[in-house]
């Protein structure tokens, strides 16, 4: 039972010089100690939070800007150290002057020196007790469970500092039964073993994932990572993105991001192509009809522009004639022409464009599929025609080149 | 769990004003939620891609501001990377809270994707209209809605049932304690003026936010602060509960001063640790405003004596 009022404690803890333990000390109830701990937490946490508030604000801001901020991690560790320091100070001062923390004081508990009975605890005893208390918190509070099994209800931090918690109440705890002690001790050992096993395993796992590159920089920038070349910038990059989109090598979302990247630059003179990209990806970005029309209007502000001609090519069911006026230097125009030639069974023409496009190193790997597709079709075509007409010299040249490149006998 | 549980609480007929205040809060809550439902949380402006867009436009808006106005904005804004969509999203959240930006957003010329900008301008206008039509906005206090009546109505409005119940629990406990100690007139004075002081704290420390503040918590903070200063020597009965076992539940008497760290200091700590302009759903600045008033009034109550204040307030009865 807890005594409710401070004004009349049932027994007085004497701090006089003559003080001696006349008999076995009055062991404090575990429930009282637990309540005192909760009360201390409620009382100390706002004060400690107040002291470290400035650092917490800074850390929150750093993590807001970068969820993996190294400065934030260091600051987080510093905050932890500062918090632990203030808890240590808070506890030590109260223990030294009041012989109890505020919670223990209100719940009629006192911390005394044990087994040596002293008038007051030394400050170093208070510090050691507080330090070991904080360290026990780091070990998932498992060392605190010793109060359940120890005959005098003394946990690790109490034995390390030669202290003990006693009660001022009329009734006191008698300590655990012998069988209870054995059971709790063995449970604690198992607990420690499981704790160390799991923490070691999780550390190994984290180390493994870090080695595999889990800690690589993750920056949500607008540009699409699928376009690997870092040397490409501005209009060239968007042109490459458009070409790759036509080749089905990048997603609509990827192209959309590239267009956004260019559009939101303060000064850009390639806006019509960016709007073209938006127009082409309308389906994947779920644009409504009105938005599509608006993009078309912006693309075709200048009717003769390449962007407008390419947009018209898509509007007019891919009529190759519309592509004639488009700028042939643009990769996207070349890719569209290549596709058109392939569709018209002009495989040699298609291969010539592929050859030209392959000069752009970053496109080489993406064009390989198109190259093999064209060669295969060319061979099929030749085989089909072999009974009727001889294959052209051009076709033969391409097929021979392919054979030598892939070492086909 | 540990909550104040004064002995006098059972004699509810002694605290007519506390009960009236609680009923008034419940009535206002029912009134707000029985109105037409116009939730703005589904508005397209608050969708992820639109927040990124708002962030982009907000960055452009910041470039147009003079240095002295820019200095009033949170520091973290200066560190934002315009090419990082996560940053732009955070900035977007802040932008829809910035009343100054929303006021000029429709008329400002921006560069970028013209189709998106044109759509966004229409959406932000609709968002503003929908926002202003909310009963919560009309009853709440914000930099956009600070007409005289809002200073009172916000003190009786709540966001949801949990918000209402938690505030009413504390209002019953601390209201009864203050009414029992100093009388109904002091209770209503502390509640209302504490609330106004909380509103002032919110507007002064919360910059030009559009998010309306509602709730009785600033008034309750004022009552808590008043009580712990006015009754500094008394002990309050707290109820604690750990488990249903006999020794694990019961009452304990603690000094009134423990209210300060338990309920008031935590508000200051939370206020100081929140990144500027991006505070959570709790208006700590308002709690602080209420607390400051409660402390001053509590000191005055002790200094001039309860008899003086009793006689002063009795004139208004």
Interface residues (C-beta under 8 A of the other chain):
Chain A: X1 X2 X4 X5 X6 X29 X31 X32 X34 X35 X38 X39 X42 X43 X44 X45 X46 X47 X49 X50 X52 X53 X54 X56 X57 X60 X61 X64 X65 X67 X106 X107 X219 X220 X221 X222 X223 X259 X260 X261 X263 X264 X266 X274 X275 X278 X291 X294 X295 X298
Chain B: X2 X56 X75 X76 X79 X80 X81 X82 X83 X84 X85 X86 X87 X90 X111 X112 X113 X114 X115 X118 X119 X235 X237 X240 X242 X245 X246 X247 X248 X250 X251 X252 X253 X254 X258 X261 X262 X265 X266 X268 X269 X270 X271 X272 X273 X274 X275 X278
